[in-house]
Amino acid sequence: MFHKVGWLVLYSLAVLLLSCLFLLKKEAQ
């Protein structure tokens, strides 16, 4: 059970990081 929650947190963090990078890249242009 804990592993599933851990993976979910890691996955959401990765998505958040990617979206932040995408927004920064978009604004840089």
C-alpha positions as CSV (number, residue, x, y, z in Angstrom):
1,M,0.0,0.0,0.0
2,F,2.7,2.5,1.0
3,H,4.6,1.8,-2.3
4,K,1.5,2.7,-4.3
5,V,1.1,6.0,-2.4
6,G,4.9,6.7,-2.8
7,W,4.8,6.1,-6.5
8,L,1.7,8.3,-6.8
9,V,3.5,11.2,-4.9
10,L,6.6,10.8,-7.0
11,Y,4.5,10.7,-10.2
12,S,2.6,13.9,-9.3
13,L,5.8,15.6,-8.3
14,A,7.4,14.7,-11.6
15,V,4.3,16.0,-13.5
16,L,4.3,19.2,-11.5
17,L,8.0,19.8,-12.2
18,L,7.5,19.1,-16.0
19,S,4.6,21.5,-16.2
20,C,6.6,24.2,-14.4
21,L,9.5,23.7,-16.8
22,F,7.1,23.8,-19.7
23,L,5.6,27.1,-18.5
24,L,9.0,28.6,-17.9
25,K,10.1,27.6,-21.4
26,K,6.9,29.1,-22.9
27,E,7.4,32.4,-21.1
28,A,11.1,32.6,-22.1
29,Q,10.2,32.7,-25.8
